[in-house]
Structure formats: structure tokens, C-alpha cells
Amino acid sequence: MGKQDSPKSPRPRSLIPDESSGLNDCQLRWTEMLKNSDPSLGRRISHWEKSTLVENFKNDNSVLKYTSFKGVCSGKRQIRWLRRHTRSIIFTFTLMGFFLLLDSLMFSLFDPKFLKSSPPPINEHSPKERNAGYEYDQEKSPVMYSRLLHMAAVSLTERDVDREETKFWKESYPQVAMWKPCADKKLKRAGTVNNRTGFILVSANGGLNQQRVAVCNAVAVASLLNATLVIPRFLYSNVWNDPSQFDDIYQEETFTNILKDDIDIVKELPSYLKSIDLKSIGSLITDSDLAKEATPDEYINNILPILLRNKIVHFLGFGNRLGFEQLPSRLQKLRCKCNFHALKFAPKIQKTGSLLVKRIRKYGTERSMLENQLLGSFISNVVPIKKEASPSKYLALHLRFEVDMVAYSMCDFGGGINETKHLQSYREDHFPLLLERLKKTEPILPEDLRKMGRCPLTPEEAALVLAGLGFDRGTYIYLAGSHIYGGKSRMLPLKSLYPNLVTKEDLLSPSELEPFNNFTSQLAALDFIACAVSDVFAITDSGSQLSNLVSGFRTYYGEGNYPTLRPIKKRLAAILQENSTIKWGSFDNRVKKMIEEGQRVRTREYGRSIYRQPRCKECMCKHH
């Protein structure tokens, strides 16, 4: 976000109102924008300025006399007149220039698109096109809540003048600071130090975050079965298009050293096992062979006999195949230790991640446990050039509004018939099983899905939530990912309310991004870092692996200083349904209560992920 203490120009009480509508000039410009007509970029002289200039001419009798001439005066008399009135003429034109400048300044102060604070910290290199890779780019912005957007713009303008800072830059409940990390305490190892049962191979599928969960689960399973874990492999996917392996993303040596007292880890299989056809001997285990969120007993009863017989088991896929309940406390703690301590990003990711943070903050920050874990030695304290200068705060926003989320939801997002056809075509290509399943069930109307809270939040809805929470227009927002469905037009409402919106493509030069090109998981790791160390993290979907893992990191290492904003979509849908009648004061009050409810300090609930909710005795310690 922009500097909180940056001076702002005083704002006049009002602009010249439109008597027919009761809207001031700023509001009229916003209304024009919502109708998809670009606001005029020209500068107009107000009625007051025109009358002032006319009055000046009226007060100058000589000017009036001069203007009444019909061009019959001699050249000498004109020269004498000009000499006599030089000062008056210069004064008049100076006054005109002053009023034109004043009008320009007033327009800038009240234009919703004007950046109240300093411009976003964009690298001097030209950013990549924000909509590169979009599969569908609307020609017009499908605004769904024009009335609320109008009121939000007015509210932000008033807030800019008042310079009132929202309370949501800090945790709502101080009790969060009572929980401290302690999953790295030494555990009592079960079994002997030497491998007793065999080797476990894991080939993890999915993207960065799914693979991270798979690695942590593999560590726990290896410990459960007293087996040696081979450094996990990552499967190449046509969806993710990333050939990265473990050591491309994580520090392999650090991973091994931190877990060496808990399990045996080797880089590769011994030579005598490399040539075995694992499928023919029954050692290839796919997701279809294991129940989702399987229990320890299922591994002991079904997998351990194979491991003892063949000395090797290969888990192919291994997506979400270890549950969170009925697990011995030591295994739960080991999963926390792996996730929060052993999996450190590779140095090149840490280095580039630190550039993102430094460029958006402008200055270095005090090192925290969270920054130490994610950035290592690459984040350093930098003394500001001016003593009164302070690091800029920023909010990280994870919008789950990619085409796959939008299409799978079966919701309507106001894009009209073209959007409907495109989403249906996408489903036919990517989700044929979904369509087959829907044919056998009673269809749920899109408006009912929205009421149930089952629709992804649009950028427009995210902007309204942030405005309702009181984040001012100058707030710096880091947007995780850049492939928002609908392209620039879909982002228009968010960009109009919050112009200081940046992505990694804005902050990093092409040469700095070049090592990560065609490696989507490594790019996702940069987003992970920028979101995790942000002053505020706002999410729009609780089912997102990135949002869950990042919010878990902020809980584990946050020390009560890293709030996460998580809307309750069903409640938000009920609020937004009153778009045509609700007053702004009621809207922002209800939004604030909804977010505060989501921030309540809770211990991990039964069946919940320890990666998202680490407040439990196996991961964290509570200090009174």
C-alpha cells in the first residue's frame, strides 16, 4: 500500500453540483465510467471560473472600450492602447491560467481514477500484458453491482480526505499472539535408525501446493511404516506444464537435515531396485488403491505387507491420501515440522521473492520469523534515506477467478450469452464427467448457487469487500497470479477503486522473470512468498490450497501480526443481494462483522487440515 503518512492536498468541501441529480462532479464521472463510457480526460472551466473571468473584463473599462471598436482605429492608436494596458492584459491572462490550473487540480483530487499516493512501485521495464494467456476477454466490463460500486467510490473519496486508517491492518483478536511455533521440537523416533521395512517412492501430482502437501504426507507415511523415503518426484502435468523437480523448488539438503532425526531420507534408490518392474510385482500404488484421506490402519493393513514383501512401494499420484484424524500425535507433529520447517524454498526463489517484497515496501523491514523461514538471508534491513520515511504496507489478494474455477462453479457472472457459451464449451473440453453427473441430477439455478455461497468471488465483489472494510484508495495490493477470467474488463471495477494494484510481472523485469518462464510451480512459489509476508492477506475462496497454506504459515509464524481476511461467501451473497436498496453504512458494517467472525481465534477443528489450522497441541504451543 502507499505510505500512510504521505501528505495529501486539502480538499474543497464540494464541487459544483448537478442540480438535476444531486451528484457532484466526482460522482458523475464515476457514473459515466460504470456505463462503460470513458470519463473525459479534458479539463473544463467551471461556471464560477467563467463568471470570474467575465467580471474581470467588465471591471476593465478600457478592455470593454477596446472590444467595442469595429476595427477602424489606426495602428498607432492600437499600439498606444496596448502600451497603456500591458499590465492589465498580463494580469488577466495570468488569472485565467491560475483558474485553469485550479480546475485541473480539483479534477485530479476528485477523479476516482486518480492515485492519491505515490505511484505503484513498478519496475522501469515495461510490464507484460496483464491479460496474456486469457482464454476469454470481455469487450465490456460486466458490472453486477453498479449502485454499490458508486457508493464505494464516494466512500473512498471521503476516506482519502479524512485520512482514517482501517483497523483491519491488525489482527482483530490479540489472543492470536498466545500461540507459538513448536513443531520443530525433537521427537522420539519409533523403530530403529536403520531402514527396516523398505523404500518408499512418491510421485506427486498437481501444482506447487498440492505437491507440498503430498511431500508432508509422504514423510508421515514413511515414519508410520518405518521405511526410508526417497526424495519425492513431481509428475509433469499438461495442466501445469512444469517439469520442475524437488531441488528446483526446495532446498534438498535442508529438507534431509531437518528431518534426519525422524526418518531416513535418500536421494535415490539403491541400484538393485532401480530396474524392477514395480507394477508387475504389485508395488505400484495409485490413488484408486487408497481411500481419500486414508487412516493409518489402512496403510498398515494394505501397504505394509507389500512393503515387507517387495522392499519397495511406489505411490503414484498420492493426492490427499492421508487423513487428519486417528493419526498418532507424533505423526501429526512430523507433518507440521515438514511443512513449516523442512520445506524451504530454493535460493533463487528466495532471492527473487525478496525483490518482490522490497520493491513493494520500498524499504527493508525488520526480520520476523516468517520472513526468516521464507526468505532466508535474502531479506535484509535497509536504513531509509529519510529518517521519517517508513516502509510501505501492502495487502496481498488471492483471487480464485481463473477460468477453471469459474466454469466448474456453474454460476452466472453477468457476462451475457457470449460468456455462457464460452464457459459451456470449456466444460465440455475439460469437465466432461461434471456434465455427465449433472445430467443425472436436478439442476440448481445459478442464482441459487450464489445464495448458497458456492460461486467464486469476482474482482468486483472483492473490491466491494475491501472498500467495506475501509481500505483506502491508496492501498497497495499485490495480486497473486494474473490469469483472471475475463481479462482487463473484468478487473476494471477493482482497478478503478484500487489503482495501486500490481503483480509479479509488474514488479520484476523480464530478465528477472526469465529463469522462471515455463515453470508455473516456481512462479507460484513467488506468489506464495509475497502473500505470506504481506501485512494483510485477503482470500476469496477457502478451498484454495494456496490460500490454506499461506494462511497457515501466517498463523504459525505470525506472532499475532499477520491478519488474514476470509469472507464467508454465503453471508456475503445475502448482503450483496440487497444491492438495490442497502445503504453504504449498513453494507460496510455487515461486511466488517462478517470478516471479524472469520478471524476469531479457534483451535483446529475435527477433520480440518493442520496445514491451514496449525493451532493444535501437535504443531503449536499456547503461552498464557
C-alpha positions in Angstrom: 0.0 0.0 0.0 1.1 3.6 -0.3 2.8 5.4 2.6 0.3 6.0 5.3 1.9 9.3 6.4 2.3 10.8 2.9 0.8 14.4 2.8 -2.4 14.9 0.9 -3.7 18.2 -0.5 -6.6 19.8 1.2 -9.9 19.0 -0.4 -12.7 21.6 -1.0 -16.0 20.8 0.6 -17.8 20.2 -2.7 -17.6 20.6 -6.4 -20.4 22.4 -8.4 -23.4 20.1 -8.0 -25.7 18.9 -10.8 -29.0 20.3 -9.6 -31.0 17.8 -11.5 -29.4 14.7 -9.9 -27.8 15.9 -6.7 -24.4 14.3 -7.7 -21.2 16.1 -7.5 -18.7 16.1 -10.4 -16.7 13.2 -9.0 -19.9 11.1 -8.7 -20.9 12.0 -12.2 -17.5 10.9 -13.6 -17.8 7.6 -11.7 -21.3 7.0 -13.1 -20.0 7.6 -16.6 -17.3 5.0 -16.1 -19.8 2.4 -14.9 -21.7 2.9 -18.1 -18.6 2.0 -20.0 -18.1 5.5 -21.4 -14.6 6.8 -20.7 -14.6 9.8 -18.4 -13.4 12.9 -20.2 -9.7 13.5 -19.8 -10.0 17.1 -20.8 -10.2 20.0 -18.3 -13.3 22.3 -18.2 -13.6 25.7 -16.8 -16.3 25.7 -14.1 -19.3 28.2 -14.1 -17.7 30.0 -11.2 -14.4 30.4 -13.1 -16.1 31.7 -16.2 -18.1 34.3 -14.3 -15.0 35.4 -12.5 -13.2 35.9 -15.8 -16.1 37.8 -17.3 -16.3 40.0 -14.2 -12.6 40.9 -14.6 -13.2 42.0 -18.2 -16.3 44.0 -17.1 -14.2 45.9 -14.5 -11.8 46.9 -17.1 -13.5 49.8 -18.9 -10.6 50.1 -21.3 -11.0 46.5 -22.4 -14.7 47.0 -22.9 -14.0 50.1 -24.9 -11.4 48.3 -27.0 -13.7 45.4 -27.7 -16.4 47.8 -28.9 -14.2 49.0 -31.7 -15.0 47.7 -35.1 -11.5 47.6 -36.5 -11.4 51.2 -37.8 -8.8 52.5 -35.4 -5.3 53.3 -36.7 -2.3 51.2 -35.9 -0.7 54.0 -33.8 -3.7 54.2 -31.5 -3.7 50.4 -31.1 0.0 50.5 -30.1 -0.6 53.3 -27.6 -3.5 51.4 -26.1 -1.5 48.2 -25.8 1.3 50.0 -24.0 -1.1 51.6 -21.6 -2.9 48.4 -20.7 0.0 45.9 -20.9 -0.2 45.2 -17.1 -3.9 44.6 -17.2 -3.6 42.2 -20.1 -0.8 40.2 -18.4 -2.8 40.1 -15.2 -5.9 38.9 -17.0 -4.2 36.0 -18.8 -2.3 35.1 -15.6 -5.6 34.9 -13.7 -7.1 32.7 -16.5 -4.1 30.4 -16.2 -4.5 30.2 -12.5 -8.1 29.2 -12.6 -7.4 26.6 -15.3 -4.7 25.1 -13.1 -7.0 25.2 -10.1 -9.7 23.4 -12.1 -7.2 20.7 -13.2 -6.1 20.2 -9.5 -9.7 19.9 -8.3 -10.5 17.4 -11.1 -7.5 15.3 -10.1 -8.4 15.3 -6.4 -11.9 14.0 -7.1 -11.4 11.8 -10.0 -11.9 8.1 -8.8 -9.1 7.0 -11.0 -6.5 9.4 -9.5 -3.8 7.9 -7.4 -3.9 9.7 -4.1 -0.5 8.4 -3.0 2.7 7.8 -4.8 2.5 5.6 -7.9 2.9 1.9 -7.5 6.5 0.6 -7.4 6.6 -0.7 -10.9 9.9 -1.6 -12.4 11.2 0.7 -15.1 10.9 -2.1 -17.6 7.6 -2.4 -19.5 5.4 -5.0 -17.7 4.0 -7.9 -19.6 0.4 -7.6 -20.8 -1.8 -8.4 -17.9 -4.2 -10.4 -19.9 -1.6 -12.6 -21.6 -2.9 -16.1 -21.7 -6.5 -15.2 -21.0 -8.8 -17.6 -22.8 -11.7 -15.1 -22.8 -11.5 -11.3 -22.7 -14.8 -9.5 -22.5 -15.3 -6.4 -24.6 -17.2 -4.6 -21.8 -17.0 -4.8 -18.1 -19.9 -7.0 -16.8 -20.7 -4.8 -13.7 -23.1 -6.6 -11.4 -23.3 -4.1 -8.5 -23.2 -0.6 -10.1 -25.0 1.1 -7.2 -22.7 -0.3 -4.6 -19.6 0.5 -6.7 -20.8 4.1 -6.9 -21.3 4.3 -3.2 -17.9 2.7 -2.6 -16.2 5.3 -4.8 -17.8 8.1 -2.9 -16.9 6.5 0.5 -13.2 6.1 -0.6 -13.1 9.7 -1.7 -14.3 10.8 1.7 -11.9 8.5 3.4 -9.0 10.0 1.5 -9.8 13.4 2.9 -10.3 12.1 6.5 -7.1 10.0 6.3 -8.7 7.5 8.6 -6.9 4.1 8.6 -8.8 0.9 8.8 -8.4 -1.3 11.8 -8.0 -4.4 9.7 -4.3 -3.8 9.2 -4.0 -5.5 12.5 -5.4 -8.7 14.0 -8.9 -8.2 15.4 -8.2 -10.6 18.4 -5.0 -10.2 20.4 -5.3 -13.8 21.7 -3.6 -14.9 18.5 -0.2 -13.9 19.9 -0.5 -16.5 22.6 0.2 -19.3 20.1 3.8 -20.0 19.3 5.5 -22.4 16.9 6.9 -25.6 18.4 6.6 -28.4 15.8 10.4 -28.4 15.5 11.0 -29.9 18.9 12.7 -33.2 18.8 10.5 -36.2 18.6 11.1 -39.7 20.0 11.7 -41.8 16.9 9.7 -45.0 16.5 11.8 -48.0 15.5 15.5 -48.2 14.7 17.7 -45.8 12.9 18.4 -48.2 10.1 15.8 -48.9 7.4 13.8 -52.0 8.4 10.9 -52.3 6.0 12.0 -50.9 2.7 11.9 -47.9 0.5 9.0 -45.5 -0.3 8.9 -43.7 -3.7 6.4 -40.9 -4.1 5.4 -39.2 -7.5 3.3 -36.2 -6.5 0.8 -34.7 -9.0 -0.8 -31.3 -9.1 0.8 -27.9 -8.7 3.1 -26.4 -6.1 0.7 -26.5 -3.2 -0.7 -30.0 -3.9 2.8 -31.3 -4.2 3.8 -29.7 -1.0 1.0 -31.4 0.9 1.9 -34.7 -0.8 5.5 -34.4 0.4 4.5 -33.8 4.0 2.1 -36.7 3.9 4.8 -39.0 2.5 7.1 -38.1 5.4 4.4 -39.1 7.8 3.7 -42.4 6.0 7.4 -43.2 5.8 7.6 -42.7 9.6 4.5 -44.7 10.2 5.8 -47.7 8.2 9.4 -47.3 9.4 10.6 -47.0 5.8 13.2 -45.0 4.0 11.9 -42.1 1.9 13.4 -41.4 -1.4 13.4 -37.7 -2.3 9.9 -37.3 -3.8 9.4 -36.8 -7.6 7.0 -34.4 -9.2 4.9 -35.5 -12.1 4.7 -33.4 -15.2 1.1 -32.3 -16.0 -0.3 -30.9 -19.2 -2.3 -28.5 -17.0 0.6 -27.1 -15.1 3.2 -27.5 -17.8 6.1 -27.5 -15.3 9.0 -30.0 -15.4 10.4 -28.7 -12.0 11.7 -31.3 -9.6 12.2 -31.2 -5.9 15.6 -29.5 -5.9 14.3 -26.9 -8.4 11.8 -25.6 -5.8 13.1 -26.7 -2.3 16.5 -27.0 -0.6 17.1 -30.7 -0.7 19.9 -30.7 1.8 18.0 -28.6 4.3 15.0 -30.9 4.0 17.1 -34.0 4.7 19.0 -32.5 7.6 15.9 -31.1 9.5 14.2 -34.5 9.3 17.2 -36.8 9.8 16.3 -37.5 13.4 12.8 -38.5 12.4 13.1 -40.6 9.2 15.7 -41.9 6.8 15.8 -40.0 3.5 17.9 -40.8 0.5 18.4 -39.1 -2.9 17.7 -42.2 -5.0 17.0 -46.0 -4.8 19.9 -48.4 -4.5 21.0 -49.9 -7.8 19.5 -53.3 -7.2 16.0 -51.9 -7.0 16.1 -49.5 -9.9 15.4 -52.0 -12.7 12.5 -53.8 -11.0 9.1 -53.6 -12.8 7.1 -52.3 -9.8 3.7 -52.8 -11.5 4.3 -56.4 -12.2 5.2 -57.2 -8.6 2.3 -55.3 -7.2 4.3 -52.4 -5.7 2.7 -49.6 -7.7 0.0 -47.9 -5.6 -2.3 -45.4 -7.3 -4.9 -43.1 -5.8 -7.6 -45.7 -6.8 -5.9 -48.2 -4.4 -6.2 -45.9 -1.4 -9.2 -44.2 0.0 -9.2 -40.4 0.2 -7.8 -39.3 3.5 -6.9 -42.8 4.4 -6.3 -43.8 8.0 -3.1 -45.2 9.5 -4.7 -48.6 9.8 -5.4 -48.7 6.1 -1.6 -48.2 5.4 -0.6 -50.8 8.0 -3.1 -53.4 6.7 -2.8 -52.8 3.0 0.5 -51.2 2.2 2.9 -52.6 4.9 2.6 -56.2 3.7 3.6 -55.2 0.2 6.5 -53.2 1.5 7.8 -56.1 3.7 7.4 -58.5 0.7 9.0 -56.4 -2.1 11.1 -53.9 -0.1 9.7 -51.1 -2.2 6.4 -49.3 -2.7 5.7 -46.5 -5.3 2.9 -44.1 -4.6 1.9 -42.7 -8.0 -0.1 -39.5 -7.7 -0.6 -39.6 -3.9 -3.1 -36.7 -3.8 -4.7 -36.2 -0.5 -4.3 -39.8 0.6 -3.6 -39.3 4.4 -6.3 -38.1 6.7 -6.1 -35.7 9.6 -7.7 -37.9 12.3 -6.8 -41.1 14.0 -3.2 -40.2 13.5 -0.7 -40.6 16.3 0.3 -37.3 17.8 4.0 -37.8 16.7 3.0 -38.2 13.0 0.8 -35.1 13.1 3.7 -33.2 14.6 6.0 -34.5 12.0 3.7 -33.3 9.2 3.8 -29.8 10.8 7.6 -30.0 11.1 7.9 -30.9 7.5 5.6 -28.1 6.2 6.7 -25.3 8.4 10.4 -26.0 8.9 11.9 -28.5 6.5 10.5 -27.3 3.2 12.5 -24.1 2.5 12.4 -22.6 -1.0 15.4 -22.8 -3.2 17.8 -19.9 -3.0 16.9 -18.5 -6.5 13.2 -18.4 -5.4 14.1 -16.8 -2.1 16.2 -14.1 -3.8 13.6 -13.2 -6.3 10.9 -13.3 -3.7 12.8 -10.8 -1.6 12.9 -8.5 -4.6 9.1 -8.5 -4.8 8.8 -7.7 -1.1 11.5 -4.9 -1.2 10.0 -3.2 -4.3 6.5 -3.1 -2.9 7.6 -2.0 0.5 10.3 0.4 -0.8 12.5 -0.2 2.2 13.7 -3.3 4.1 11.7 -4.4 7.1 12.5 -5.9 10.5 13.2 -9.5 10.2 10.5 -11.7 11.5 10.3 -15.5 12.0 8.0 -15.7 8.9 10.5 -13.8 6.7 13.4 -15.8 8.0 11.7 -19.0 7.1 10.6 -18.0 3.6 13.4 -15.6 2.5 16.4 -16.8 4.5 19.3 -14.4 4.3 18.0 -12.5 1.2 15.8 -10.1 3.1 17.9 -7.5 4.9 17.3 -4.4 7.0 17.8 -1.3 4.8 18.1 2.1 6.5 15.6 4.5 4.9 17.1 7.5 3.2 15.0 9.8 5.3 14.5 9.1 9.0 10.8 10.0 8.8 10.2 7.6 6.0 8.7 4.2 6.8 8.2 1.0 4.8 5.0 0.9 2.8 2.4 -1.6 3.9 0.6 -3.7 1.4 -2.3 -6.1 1.1 -2.0 -9.4 -0.8 -5.1 -10.6 -2.6 -5.6 -14.1 -3.9 -8.4 -14.1 -6.4 -9.6 -17.6 -7.3 -11.3 -16.4 -10.5 -9.4 -18.4 -13.1 -11.4 -20.0 -16.0 -11.4 -23.5 -14.4 -12.9 -22.2 -11.2 -15.5 -20.1 -13.0 -16.5 -22.9 -15.4 -16.7 -25.6 -12.7 -18.9 -23.5 -10.4 -21.9 -23.4 -12.9 -22.6 -19.8 -11.7 -23.5 -16.8 -13.7 -21.2 -13.8 -13.6 -23.1 -11.2 -15.7 -21.1 -11.7 -18.9 -24.1 -12.4 -21.1 -24.7 -15.0 -23.7 -21.1 -15.0 -25.0 -19.7 -15.8 -21.6 -22.3 -18.5 -21.1 -21.4 -20.2 -24.4 -17.7 -19.9 -23.7 -18.0 -21.5 -20.2 -20.1 -24.3 -21.6 -17.6 -25.0 -24.3 -14.8 -25.0 -21.6 -16.7 -27.6 -19.5 -17.2 -29.8 -22.5 -13.5 -29.8 -23.1 -12.2 -30.0 -19.5 -15.0 -31.3 -17.3 -16.9 -34.0 -19.3 -17.5 -36.0 -16.1 -19.1 -33.0 -14.4 -21.5 -32.6 -17.3 -22.4 -36.3 -17.2 -23.1 -36.1 -13.5 -25.2 -33.0 -13.9 -27.4 -34.8 -16.4 -28.4 -37.3 -13.6 -29.3 -34.7 -11.0 -31.8 -31.8 -10.6 -30.1 -28.7 -11.9 -29.5 -25.8 -9.4 -30.2 -22.4 -10.8 -27.2 -20.0 -10.9 -28.9 -17.5 -8.6 -29.5 -20.3 -6.0 -25.8 -21.3 -6.2 -24.9 -17.8 -5.4 -27.2 -17.7 -2.4 -25.6 -20.9 -1.2 -22.2 -19.2 -1.3 -20.9 -21.6 -3.9 -19.8 -19.0 -6.5 -16.2 -17.7 -6.7 -16.0 -14.1 -5.8 -15.5 -11.8 -8.8 -12.9 -9.0 -8.7 -15.8 -6.6 -8.4 -17.1 -8.3 -5.3 -13.5 -8.4 -3.8 -13.2 -4.7 -4.4 -16.5 -4.1 -2.5 -15.4 -6.1 0.4 -12.1 -4.2 0.7 -13.9 -0.9 0.4 -16.4 -2.0 3.1 -13.6 -2.8 5.4 -12.2 0.7 5.0 -9.0 0.1 2.9 -8.4 3.5 1.2 -7.8 4.1 -2.4 -4.1 4.4 -2.0 -3.7 0.8 -0.6 -1.0 -1.2 -2.4 -2.5 -4.5 -3.4 -0.3 -7.4 -4.6 -2.4 -9.7 -6.8 -1.4 -13.3 -6.7 -1.5 -14.8 -10.2 -2.5 -12.8 -13.2 -4.8 -15.0 -15.3 -8.1 -13.6 -14.2 -11.0 -14.8 -16.2 -12.4 -12.0 -18.4 -9.2 -10.0 -18.7 -8.8 -6.3 -18.2 -12.5 -5.6 -18.4 -13.3 -7.9 -15.6 -10.6 -6.2 -13.5 -11.9 -2.7 -14.2 -14.1 -2.2 -11.1 -11.2 -3.4 -8.8 -8.6 -1.3 -10.6 -10.9 1.8 -10.5 -11.3 1.6 -6.8 -7.7 0.5 -6.1 -5.4 1.7 -8.8 -2.2 0.7 -6.9 -2.6 -3.0 -8.0 0.5 -4.9 -9.0 1.6 -8.4 -9.9 5.0 -10.0 -10.1 5.0 -9.2 -13.8 4.8 -5.5 -12.9 7.5 -5.6 -10.2 10.1 -7.8 -11.9 11.9 -7.1 -15.1 11.8 -9.6 -18.0 15.4 -10.6 -17.2 14.5 -11.2 -13.6 11.5 -13.3 -14.6 13.3 -15.2 -17.3 14.7 -18.0 -15.1 11.1 -18.8 -14.1 9.5 -18.7 -17.5 7.7 -22.0 -18.3 7.9 -23.1 -14.6 4.5 -22.4 -13.2 5.2 -24.0 -9.8 8.2 -21.8 -9.3 6.2 -18.7 -10.3 3.5 -19.9 -7.8 6.3 -20.0 -5.2 6.9 -16.3 -5.7 3.2 -15.6 -5.2 3.3 -17.8 -2.1 6.1 -15.7 -0.6 4.6 -12.3 -1.5 1.2 -13.3 0.0 2.7 -14.9 3.1 4.8 -11.9 4.3 2.2 -9.2 3.3 0.8 -7.0 6.1 -2.7 -8.3 5.3 -3.7 -11.4 3.3 -7.2 -11.4 1.7 -8.6 -14.5 0.2 -11.8 -15.1 -1.7 -12.0 -18.9 -1.6 -11.4 -21.1 1.4 -10.9 -24.2 -0.8 -7.8 -22.9 -2.4 -4.6 -24.8 -1.5 -2.5 -21.6 -1.8 -4.8 -19.7 0.5 -4.9 -22.5 3.0 -1.1 -23.0 3.1 -0.4 -19.3 3.2 -2.9 -18.5 5.9 -1.4 -21.5 7.9 2.1 -20.1 7.6 0.8 -16.7 8.8 -0.9 -18.3 11.8 2.2 -20.5 12.7 4.8 -17.8 12.4 2.7 -14.6 12.7 3.1 -13.8 16.4 -0.2 -12.0 16.2 1.0 -9.6 13.5 -0.3 -11.1 10.2 -4.1 -10.9 9.8 -5.9 -12.9 7.2 -9.2 -11.7 5.8 -11.6 -14.6 4.9 -15.1 -13.7 3.7 -18.0 -16.1 4.5 -19.4 -16.3 1.0 -22.9 -17.3 1.9 -23.3 -14.3 4.2 -21.7 -12.0 1.6 -24.1 -13.2 -1.0 -27.0 -12.3 1.3 -25.6 -8.8 1.7 -24.9 -8.3 -2.0 -28.4 -9.4 -2.8 -29.6 -6.1 -1.3 -27.6 -4.2 -3.8 -30.5 -2.1 -5.0 -31.7 -0.9 -1.5 -28.9 -1.3 1.1 -27.2 1.9 2.4 -23.4 2.1 2.5 -23.3 2.4 6.3 -25.2 -0.8 6.7 -23.2 -2.6 4.0 -19.8 -1.8 5.4 -21.0 -2.6 9.0 -22.2 -6.1 7.9 -19.0 -6.8 5.9 -16.9 -5.9 8.9 -18.8 -8.2 11.2 -18.5 -11.0 8.7 -14.7 -10.7 8.4 -14.3 -10.3 12.2 -16.2 -13.6 12.6 -13.8 -15.3 10.3 -10.9 -14.0 12.3 -11.9 -15.5 15.6 -9.2 -17.4 17.4 -10.1 -21.1 17.1 -8.1 -24.3 17.6 -8.1 -26.8 14.9 -11.5 -28.4 14.4 -12.0 -32.1 13.9 -11.1 -33.2 10.4 -9.6 -29.9 9.4 -6.2 -29.5 7.8 -3.3 -28.9 10.1 -1.6 -27.0 7.2 -4.4 -24.4 7.3 -5.2 -24.6 11.0 -2.0 -25.3 12.9 -3.4 -24.2 16.3 -3.3 -27.6 17.9 -1.0 -29.2 20.5 0.9 -31.2 17.8 2.0 -28.0 16.0 1.9 -25.0 18.3 2.2 -24.3 22.0 -0.1 -21.9 23.8 1.5 -19.5 26.2 -0.7 -17.8 28.8 
